[in-house]
Structure formats: C-alpha cells, structure tokens
Amino acid sequence: MTNVELYALEGKSFGLVTYRGYAKLSELARISQPDIYDESNNPGGIQRDLDTAHAVNAYEYAAFGKGKLGEYRLWPEVVLNVRDPSIVTRDAVTKAGGLNLTKLTFDLTKIDKSTNTPQVSRVDGNHRLHFAEGDEKRKFAPVDEITPFSITIGLDVAGEQALFADVNDNQKGMNTSHLHNIRYRLTPQMKTMETSPALWISEKLHEDPDSPFLGLVYKGGVRSQGAERYINLTSFKDGVELLLSSGKTLKTMPGSPGTRVPAQYLLIRNYWNAVKKIYSSDWTKKTLLLKGVGYRAMSIAGGDIIDRCLAEGKTNSKDMETLVERTRKTRLDDGRSLDWSKDGPLSSYGGMKGVNLLADRILASITPVEESTVDSLAKEVAY
C-alpha cells in the first residue's frame, strides 16, 4: 500500500478549516506519529510521554472489546494536524449543505517517521493510535475498527501547540467516584465481588441501614449532594482496600467471592459501627476521622483489630468497641494525644508516610496479642 485514502466533510469549526470523517484506526496510525516532548532531544514537542499500559488497554478495547461495560463501544474523534501539506492531496467529490465532501489522499512514500518531527502530528489520541498499526513484538494485529477523526491541514506548530493546550485544559476529567459508581451499577454483583470487592463493600456500606455510612458517601452526580456526604466513593474505596490488605486473617478468609466478601463486609461494618460509637463526637465532616490521613490510618488499624477479634471468636460491634476504645490512648511521636480536629497535630501528617506513621501509633495503643496465638486461633474460626 502506497496511499491511504480518507473521505471527509470539509467545514469550519470556530473559523478553523477542518476535515471530519471516519477511518480505520490502523490507517490513522499509519499516516501519523506523536510529537513527544523531550527537554533534551525534542524541546518543541507537545505530547506527554507515552503510558504504555494505557496504550495497551486502548488497543485491547479497540481490538477485542476488552474492558467494555455494555454492548457498544465508542471513542471521540482522533485529532490530527498535517504539518506537511505536500504529503496529501485534496479532491472535492461533492458539495451539500454548504459542506464539501473531500477525498484526502496521503502518499505513504513521502511520510518519514524516522525523525522526531512528525509530518502528521497527533494532537489528540496518541494512546488510541499507538498500537493501532500493529506491533510484532506484542503480536498485535492492526486494528481495522472504524473511529471518527478530525484533521487540520497546514496549521503551524505554534498554532497546533496552542490547540493542544486548549483541548486538554478545557477537558474536565471525569469524577472517579462517578465512574466507580457507574461500573458498579453496570456490573453483575458476583462479578464485582470477584474483581473489585472493595467497591462492592463500599457501595453496600452506603446503602445498608445498619451501616454507620448510610447515605454519607458521595458517588458523583449532582454536586449539592456533597453537602450531605462525608466522603467520596473513591477515597472510601481506597480505605476499604487498605483495611482488607492490612487484615491478614480478614483477607485470607476461605470461600468463593460470593461467600467471602459478604462475610468480610459484615466484619468491616461492625468495626466502623464500633468506631462511630467510640468517637461519636468526631463522626462529622468537620474532623479528620473520616478524611485523608485519619480515615486511612483507622482503616489500616481496622484490619488488625478485626484480626484480633476473629482470633478470639468475638466479632460483633460491641466486642470491637473494647479494642477501639483503647485507641483513645494513642500518643503521637511528639507526645500529644490523639486529636481528630482539622487544626490539631494530625494536620501536619501528610501522604502515605503520615498514614502509616499514625496507624503504627494507633496500633501501639492496643495491648498486643502473641502472633502465634492469633494464627492458631484464626485457623479454628469457622466462617
């Protein structure tokens, strides 16, 4: 193949002549390349560095439908700019409604991809196109699925850079809590238990009348709900993942996801009910107990507390209150007592380093149980 022929409608978008149409992903990949910014070798580049995992995911979605949640697949336009107009010819085919249907013929013999300066630059869609032409090393075949495109011709590099910045600056990233909630709603319950137990548990804690988090988790959508929500779903899910991973006995409970995850859920619900009871005055949006470092540290502590209760065979909320009560004796590294207020000593704790440091201090306040005893008793617990 020496040419790639695309058919497009010629029109103006905000005064800029563009060519919009549909083409195979492999064809769009074949005629274009990214302009990756490299301070040393390509200081004029505009693209961020490639995220290979993201590009692989994009390829698998396009080629096989992997990762799709419903019956259909859809991508927005791939945006290209022909910096070198000599490689393409334009032939008007017909005119209708003030728009020209144009055939764009790209001469592949004139396209040289061996340099850092693309003749057809990928303004938007590099990850979608990276493997679309195929990849022998990964045994990826070309993707011949059809996608929409928008092409500009002859736009100078400065103009293209400005457009690139405008497009990316004006695209508001999707709220991750909203995305998690949509995935939960679209995925069968058993599948969610298997692939994302933390998400399943988080959603249930928000819905369960016996949960201390009933109606308190912001899951995206109307912003006014945020006034009544204590924590967003993404942060909440992160805490559940920390709790599950820190509870050695909790995370290795036997059974299939369909039996294990609901059992884990009940234990986690009981733990947080105990925390709410002991720290009732701090169970508000105005403290750090349910925010950032505080919530994550208490999640880590929860894994250990649940393990201890499992070892003793006492796992209801009342049993857990005894251990949670002891956390009130926590002393921070500077000797001050545990204080959940936003302007208290915890305000200086940052990142996961601060989370782990606080979790260590909280757990140090609980009388340790011999690990050998925990292990031996845990094996005797029937779920």
JODAKA-V330824 format. One record per run of one state. SS is the DSSP state (H for helix, E for strand, - for the rest). FROM is the first residue (numbers start at 1). TO is the last residue. If there is no record, write none. Layout:
BEGIN
ss->{SS;SS}
from->{FROM;FROM}
to->{TO;TO}
END
This chain:
BEGIN
ss->{-;E;-;E;H;-;E;-;E;-;E;-;E;-;E;-;H;-;E;-;H;E;-;E;H;-;E;-;H;-;E;-;E;-;E;-;H;-;H;-;H;-;H;-;E;-;H;-;E;H;-;H;-;H;-;H;-;E;-;H;-;H;-;E;-;E;-;E;-;H;-;H;-;H;-}
from->{1;3;14;16;25;32;33;34;36;37;38;39;42;43;47;48;52;65;78;83;85;88;97;99;108;111;120;125;126;130;135;136;140;141;146;154;157;170;176;187;189;196;197;208;217;219;223;229;231;233;247;248;252;257;279;280;283;287;288;292;313;317;330;331;332;337;338;341;342;345;349;351;365;371;379}
to->{2;13;15;24;31;32;33;35;36;37;38;41;42;46;47;51;64;77;82;84;87;96;98;107;110;119;124;125;129;134;135;139;140;145;153;156;169;175;186;188;195;196;207;216;218;222;228;230;232;246;247;251;256;278;279;282;286;287;291;312;316;329;330;331;336;337;340;341;344;348;350;364;370;378;383}
END
